[in-house]
Amino acid sequence: MKARVGQFLRRALWRVAHWGHHIDFSWVLPTMARLPLPWAYALAAWRGRFNAWAGRDWRSMALGFRHIRQQSMAGYALFAPNTAARTLRQWCAQRFVTEARDEFEACLLAAGRVDRLHCRHEGSDAAVARPVAPKRARGLVLLTPHFDSFVLGIAFAARDGATIHAMASAVTQDPRVDKAVQAHFHAKYRGLERYLHGGKVRNMEEGLRPFYRLLEQNETLVVLADSPVLPSGVAMHVDFLGQRRQLAGGPLRLAQQSRSDLGGFLCRMDRPGHYVMQWCEPGPADDPNTLRRIYDMFSQSIAERPGLWWAADLLTQMPIVHSDGGSGKGEF
């Protein structure tokens, strides 16, 4: 009898959680994005703290258990094995706060309010600080990890008039994902396109030919740099977070086979409404030093602010390579 009552209560609580999750994405987030920005950023931070307490992530809600918190703790422990458990928990909590802010910033994109945000570029050399020119002699693949406000960074990168495209994934449209979350991502990508001067956000599952074509037209493509290798996917070995790791090598292959340059950027919030873009100067994709410089920048920034890297849950899926199984160009 007690077991049946317990099961009933768990199912009831889960239904309530799903209802709240749906309301959050369908009403709360869009409403926040229309408020005065100081209020909106403050509410986004409180929402993130709630998510950290509850271990709530849209992927966890889709699958029915809080695996993102568990895997994030495992990822941070793998990255910094001698770190105190309390510090790991703080990083993990900040990871939820950062992801929640990204979700809020996505609604700012959908609401067309990005022009009200401020952005400065790090670097004294203008060629380094603003490498995405409206006209280029070669295509450019820009890498960026799930670090702080990377999606807003794509919009900021296009502010000088360049046509920029971005690669996304259809995983957000999985039937198990709440309909409000699916609509959130659709509005996020369509809102982002408003700022890309004709650029598009396309799902990689639709095929790579459109990405090769735009690079061959000397345009710019943004691809995530911290993705694990998919089954039967392309792999590369790169020094990342203190170890030589195996990561998805598709972006590197895109750049090499289209004879494009390879670069990288990070976007972080300095204070509410104010952001900083950090650039790694683009270089030839066939030069191993180009890839090394990019991932050195990523590793340093993540090591300085681990809680801002909200893909820590993926680190356990990036195997350490104990022998030099390939060159800096990656393995295909």
Number of C-alpha atoms within 10 A of each C-alpha: 6 7 8 9 10 11 12 12 12 12 12 12 12 14 12 12 14 16 12 13 19 17 14 16 22 18 11 15 23 19 15 19 24 15 12 9 17 10 13 21 20 14 18 23 18 15 20 26 19 16 18 23 11 12 20 21 19 18 18 15 20 16 11 12 14 17 17 23 23 13 19 26 21 20 22 25 20 15 19 15 12 8 12 10 13 9 13 21 18 14 22 30 24 22 28 30 25 26 25 25 24 22 22 27 24 26 26 26 25 23 16 16 15 20 13 10 14 15 20 14 17 14 14 8 8 10 13 16 18 20 19 23 17 16 13 14 11 16 23 31 28 28 23 24 23 21 27 24 25 20 24 24 22 25 20 23 25 21 19 13 14 20 24 27 27 24 17 16 12 13 13 19 15 11 10 14 17 22 15 16 21 21 14 20 18 16 17 22 19 14 21 26 22 15 25 22 17 11 20 19 20 18 14 16 11 10 10 14 10 12 21 19 13 19 23 18 13 20 26 30 27 23 21 17 21 21 19 21 18 13 6 6 12 18 21 24 24 25 19 23 19 13 14 19 20 23 26 22 23 22 22 28 21 21 25 18 13 22 19 27 25 28 25 28 25 23 26 18 20 13 10 14 15 13 20 19 24 21 24 25 18 23 19 18 25 20 14 15 14 22 25 16 18 24 23 18 18 24 16 14 17 20 16 9 13 22 26 26 26 26 20 29 20 16 23 17 17 19 15 18 15 9 7 10 13 13 11 18 21 22 17 12
